[in-house]
């Protein structure tokens, strides 16, 4: 048992094919920001030599991270290369009804081979998500999901953060994952001593995940994109399905610190750590180049 546990730790962060949650650069049509998303099936490596059939946007899960500013005009073009209908719901965005992305409620389903266009002005700022809202138990659980960040018009209203990190949680058909990967293939958060890290937790799964950081506390500043009236501190934060929580961590304690879901079967067994485990690495200032 000790040997298996040690081997997993020494492999971290293990290399795998594919990386999700990467920022998607828009193309411009005048003042409109255009984001192209293609839904298609992909063989996705969640951990070394562990591959699953994922349903992806642009070949990754999570899909590309979309970032815009409040008040900007946004056009999202969905190309459906799946063998069934789909749609996109922009979770948390307060949009006109016809842009809500729910088949037979606000739009027709986007059938296999079709293209569908969503267009709207970026509304309420904060940490939001996008995902399928059609056969969602299969489509979202297999990977049709991503982060949608709307930055406020007034950047001065935002708390200072040196690093802005999005962590998408999922417990679907690809297993227990953080940003589409399972330990030891998860990505550590690396900061310099004294820096402030903003972590945007997003739960796209079916279960609650109490995320626990060792060595330092988290200051909770927002829920579902809305600022908390009084920020509060914790070291374990329950994140329910559909929720987004924003926290700040001041990196005052150097070292490599475990960071994991505290439902232990999601993170550790007699064969070592797996699933929803990563680390916050706080380096001395002189160590970062």
N, C-alpha and C positions, 0 to 999 in steps of 0.2 A: 504494500500500500504506500509506504513512504517513497519508494522508487517511482511509482506512477505519479504521485503528487509532485515530486521534485522535477520530473521530466516535463510536466505541463508548465510549471513555473519557468523553467529554463527556456522553454520554447517561445514564451511570450515576449514581444508580439510576433506571432507566427505569420509568415507570408502566405497569402491566398490570392487566387485570381479575382479580380473585380473589386471595386470600391464604390459603395453607395454614398448618398447624401453629399455629393459634390456640387458646388455652386454652378448653376446653369446661367451662362451669359445670354441675354436676350439679343435679338436683332431689332432694329428700329424701323418703324414705318411712321415717319414724322415724329410725333411725340408719343406714339403707342409702342410699348415694350411687348415684343412677341416672343412667346416661349413655345417651342415645339416639343410635344411629348408623344412617343410611340409606345403603345401597349403591345408587348410581345412576350413569348415564352423564352426563357434562357436557362441554361444549366449554370447554377450558382453555387460557388464553393463557400460554404459557411464556416468551415474549419478545415485544416489540412486533410485532404483526401476525402472530405465529406461533401458530396454534391447533391443538390436537390433540383427538381424542376421548379423554377421560380417564374412568377408572372410579374413582369417588370415594366417600368417606364424607362425607355432609352437604354435598356439592357442592364439596369442595376436595381437593387433593392436595399435601402430605400431608393426611390427615384431621385432625380436631381433636385437639389435644394433651390427653391425660388425665393429671391429677395427683391422687394420693391419698396418704394416709399409711399406713405399715405398720400392719396390724391393723384397718384400717377395712373395713367390709362394702361390697362393690361389686357393682352389678348393671349389666350392659351388655346393652341391648336392640337387636338387629340387625333392621332391616327391609330385606328384599331387593327392590329395585325393578329389578334387572337382568333380563335375559332368559335367565339360566342360574343354576344353583345356586352357592352360595358358602358361606363360613364365616369365623370369626375365630379365629386362633391368637394367643395372648398370649405373644410371643417373649421368653424369659428368665424369665418368671414360673413359679415352682415351685408349680403348682396341683394340685388333685385331678384324677385322670385324666379324669373325665367333663367337665372344663372346658377341655380342651386344644385343642379346635377342629379336629380332623383328621377329615374325613368318612370313614365306614366303619371307622375305628379307634376313635374315642372318641365319635362322634355321627353322626346322619344328616346328609346335606347339607341346607342351608337352601335350599329350592327357590324359584324365581321367585314373588314375591308373598307368600311366607311371612315370619313373624316368629319369631325364636329368642332365648331369654334365657340369658345366662351369669350366674352369681352365685358369688362367692367372697370370701374374706377376703384382703385385700392381703398378699402374703407378703414374700419377700426384697426389701429396698429397693434402689433403684438406677435406672439408665437402661435402660429396656426398650422394646419396640416391640409393635405389634399389626398384623396383616395377614391377608389371605386365605390359606388353606391348601388351596384347591381350584382346579384349573386355574391354579396360582400363576404360571406363566411368563407368562400373559396378564394375570391379574387384578392381581398385585402390580406387574408391570412397567408396567401402564397406570395404576396409582395407588392401589390399595386397600391403604393402609398409613398408619401414624401412630405417634406417640411415646406411650409409656406410662411415666410417671415415678412411682416409689413413694418418697416421702420417709421417712427413718427415724423411728421413734418418738422417739429421742433426737436432737433437732436439734443438740445440742451436739457430736455426733460428726462433723458435717459441717464441712469447711474453709470459711473465710470467703470469700464471693464477693459483690461488689456487683451483678453482672449474671449471670443464669443463662440461657444461650442454647442452644437445641437446633438442631443442623444435621443434617438428614436428607439423605443422599446417595442419588442414584439415577441409573441409566444405562439406563433401560428404553425403552419405546416412545415416551416423550416427549422423549428425548434425554438429554444430560448435565445434571443439575439439582441445585441446592441448595434444599431446601424447596420443590420443585416449580417453580422458576424457573431460567432460563438467563441468563447475563450478556448484556446490561447490566441485566436486570430482577431480578437477585438483590438481596438486602437486605444492606446493610453492617451490621456490628456497630459501634456508636458508644459510646465510653466516655470518661470524664474521665481526665486525667493522674493516675496514682497508683491508679486503681481496679483491682480484680481481676475478671476475666471468667472465668466457668466455661463451657466449651464442651462440650456433650454430642454427640459425633459418633455418627451411626447410619447404617450402610450397608444400604440396602434394595435395592441393585442386584445385578448379576451379576459385577462386576469389582472388583479391589482399587483403592483410591484413596489414594495417598500425599498427604495434605493438608499443605501447606507454608505457613507464616506468615513473612512478611518482617519484619525489624526487631526482633523479640523472640522469645524462646524460649517453648515450652509446657512445663509441668510436668505429667506424666501421673500422675493420682491413682487412676484406676479403669478396669477392663476388664470389660465385660459386667455392670456393676453391682457388681462386687466390688472393694473397695479394694486398691490395690497395696501389698504389704508394705513397699516402699521407693519413694516417688515418685522419678521420674527425668525428666530434661530432654531435649528434642529440638526441632528446628524443622520436621521432616518426620515425619509419623506415618502408617504404613500401616494402612488400615482395610479389612479384608476383608469380603465379603458376610456379613451376619448379625451382625457385630461392633458393639459399642458401646464407645467410649473416652471417658473424661472427662478433661479437661485444665484447668489454670488458667493464665491469662496475666496477669501483672502489667504494667499499661500504663504503662511507664516511658519510652517513646520517642515523643514527639508526632509526629503526621503521619498521612497516609493510606497505609496499608500493604497491599500486595497479599496476597491469601490465596486459594490455589487448589490444585487437584489438580495434582500434578507429573508425571502422565502427560500430556505436553504436547498430544497430539491431543484431550484432553478439555478443553482450556483456551484454545488460541491457534493461529491460522493467519495466513496472509498477509492475510486480511481482518480481522484484529484478534482481540481476546479474545472468547470465547464460552463457553457451557457452565458448567463448575464453577469459576467465578471470582467472588470477592467482595472485600471490603476490611475491615480493622479500622481504624477512624478513632479516633485518640487526640487529644482536644481539650484545650487548656489549661483549667484549672478555671474560669476566668472566662468561658469561651465557652459553657458549657452553662447554659441557663435552665430 
